[in-house]
Amino acid sequence: MGTPTNWYTKFKFVIEIDGIARAAFTKCSELAIEIANVELREGGRLHPHNSPGTVKFPEITMERGVTDDFDLYNWIRDTYDAASGTGMNTPDLYRTFDIVQLDRDGSELERYTVFNAYCRRYAAGDWDNDADENRVESVIIQPEYWERVPA
């Protein structure tokens, strides 16, 4: 008999961002690592030699219901100020945060730490008088890298 596998459900997680007090998100995109393939053809060889190339950590999109909390908006303003050269120190716009997967009872299952990320895009959500749902704001975060933290 084998050991049964416990599959993690997708519905329960928290995001802990330094400098942002209330980061209760309803949705977070996948974490991914992309490694480019370097192809080298040596003389007379019928197939190329492949080796790993540049490593890339794609952007992360997070969504939550719009509240009176200005923390996410202020983060994109910090990025805007730094990019436009208005005098802000650029290290202030980078944040490190954890994405924590929780079990149904609230205990921690796994943790990912995202390093040196900045807010690349902020969307305040769309308005629709005929809609029954809440407005949702979203941010796109560009990380430098991330790591899975052992339990």
Secondary structure as GFF3:
##gff-version 3
##sequence-region A 1 151
A	DSSP	beta_strand	13	17	.	.	.	ID=ss1
A	DSSP	beta_strand	27	28	.	.	.	ID=ss2
A	DSSP	beta_strand	34	40	.	.	.	ID=ss3
A	DSSP	beta_strand	49	56	.	.	.	ID=ss4
A	DSSP	beta_strand	60	65	.	.	.	ID=ss5
A	DSSP	alpha_helix	71	83	.	.	.	ID=ss6
A	DSSP	three_ten_helix	90	93	.	.	.	ID=ss7
A	DSSP	beta_strand	95	102	.	.	.	ID=ss8
A	DSSP	beta_strand	108	123	.	.	.	ID=ss9
A	DSSP	beta_strand	136	142	.	.	.	ID=ss10
A	DSSP	beta_strand	145	149	.	.	.	ID=ss11
###
